[in-house]
Each structure stands twice: as structure tokens, then as C-alpha cells.
Amino acid sequence: MDVVIANGRRLVPDEMRALIEEKVTHLGHLCPGLDRAQVSFTEEHNHRIPDRERCEVVMKGHGRVLRAHAAARDPLVAVDLVVEKLEHQLEKQKGRLVGRSHPRHRASPRVGSDRRIASA
């Protein structure tokens, strides 16, 4: 998976870059059709907002686009929140795909389900 990390005008430290690539690549293993991930960081300039570091991840591949964003005080915490959101989206998407390829069969009627209650 190709992971692109953009941080505006600031440089991303190598340790942080390695952690981000590891976490996002793990998401790629959950859904092998995704080819590219773009991670971007922005900082809110409003001092009243407590969670100033914002992380956004866009994953693309095979006609699918997954996008999530989160804000926190620390950029790595924001990445963890985004990864959780994307894992949830991938689970939902995988469930839809499996549900489409394995349709449910109609349940056979239960024996004795048509019992009538005798009114007294």
C-alpha cells in the first residue's frame, strides 16, 4: 500500500512517520483492495479549541473511497482515533460485501407455530 503523509509546512519526524505507516498499512491488510492512503495533518488556529491537532485519512482503491478524520491534543492520538474509525468502516463494508455474495436463505416455517389459542 502506498502511504502519503502530508503535514502542511511542518516536518513529520521519522519515528512518527514509521508509526503512521505501520498503522495505516495494517488497515490495508484488512481490506486488500485498497491501494493508496493519504494522511494529512492540520492544526486549528483557534485557541479555544482544545483538540487542535486534526488528522484526516483518505484510502482509495478498486472504486472504493474511505475517509475519516479526528482531532486530539496529540497527533498520534488523532491517528489512533482515525484508525479506529476506519476499522469500523472496513468491517461494515466487508459485512455488506459478504452479505451480498452469501444471501440468506428463507427460513422454513416452524412446526407448531400456527397454534391457535382457544378463547374461553
C-alpha positions in Angstrom: 0.0 0.0 0.0 1.2 3.4 -0.9 1.1 5.8 2.1 1.5 9.5 1.6 1.8 11.7 4.7 1.3 15.4 4.4 1.8 17.8 7.3 1.5 21.2 5.7 4.6 23.3 6.3 5.8 21.2 9.3 8.1 18.2 9.0 7.0 14.8 10.3 9.6 13.1 12.5 10.8 9.8 11.2 9.6 7.8 14.2 6.1 9.3 13.9 6.1 8.6 10.1 7.0 5.0 10.7 4.2 4.5 13.3 1.7 6.1 11.0 2.7 4.0 8.0 2.5 0.8 10.2 -1.0 1.6 11.4 -2.4 2.6 8.1 -0.7 -0.4 6.3 -2.4 -2.7 8.9 -5.7 -1.3 7.6 -4.7 -2.3 4.1 -4.3 -5.9 5.3 -7.9 -5.9 6.5 -9.2 -5.0 3.0 -6.6 -5.9 0.4 -8.3 -3.9 -2.4 -7.1 -0.6 -1.1 -4.1 0.7 -2.9 -3.4 4.2 -1.7 -3.7 6.1 1.6 -3.2 9.8 2.1 -2.7 11.0 5.7 -2.9 14.8 6.3 -2.4 16.8 9.4 -3.7 20.3 10.1 -3.6 22.4 13.2 -6.6 24.5 14.3 -5.5 28.1 14.9 -8.4 28.9 17.2 -7.0 28.8 20.8 -10.4 28.0 22.2 -10.5 24.6 20.6 -8.8 22.1 23.0 -8.2 19.4 20.4 -6.0 21.4 17.9 -4.3 18.6 16.0 -6.5 17.2 13.3 -5.8 14.1 11.3 -7.6 13.0 8.1 -7.0 9.8 6.2 -8.4 9.0 2.8 -8.0 5.5 1.4 -8.7 4.7 -2.2 -8.6 1.5 -4.3 -10.8 -0.5 -6.7 -13.6 2.0 -6.8 -13.8 2.4 -3.1 -13.1 5.5 -1.1 -12.9 5.5 2.7 -12.4 8.8 4.6 -12.2 9.6 8.3 -11.0 12.4 10.4 -10.4 13.0 14.1 -9.0 15.7 16.3 -6.9 15.4 19.5 -4.3 17.2 21.5 -1.5 15.0 20.2 -1.2 14.0 16.5 -0.5 10.3 17.4 -3.7 10.1 19.4 -5.6 11.6 16.5 -4.1 8.9 14.2 -5.3 6.2 16.7 -8.8 7.7 16.6 -8.9 7.8 12.8 -7.6 4.2 12.6 -10.4 3.0 14.9 -13.0 4.8 12.7 -11.6 3.3 9.5 -11.5 -0.2 11.1 -15.2 0.2 11.8 -15.9 1.3 8.3 -14.0 -1.6 6.8 -15.9 -4.1 9.0 -19.2 -2.6 7.8 -18.1 -2.7 4.2 -16.8 -6.2 4.4 -20.1 -7.3 6.0 -22.0 -5.8 3.1 -19.8 -7.5 0.5 -20.1 -10.9 2.3 -23.8 -10.4 2.7 -24.2 -9.7 -1.0 -22.2 -12.8 -2.0 -23.9 -15.1 0.5 -27.6 -14.2 0.6 -29.7 -15.5 3.4 -32.0 -18.4 2.6 -35.6 -18.1 3.6 -36.2 -19.9 6.9 -38.5 -22.9 6.8 -41.7 -22.4 8.8 -41.5 -23.8 12.3 -43.7 -26.8 13.1 -46.4 -25.9 15.5 -46.1 -22.1 15.0 -49.7 -21.9 13.8 -51.2 -22.9 17.1 -54.4 -21.1 17.9 -55.2 -20.2 21.4 -58.6 -21.3 22.4 -60.7 -18.5 23.7 -62.6 -19.4 26.8 
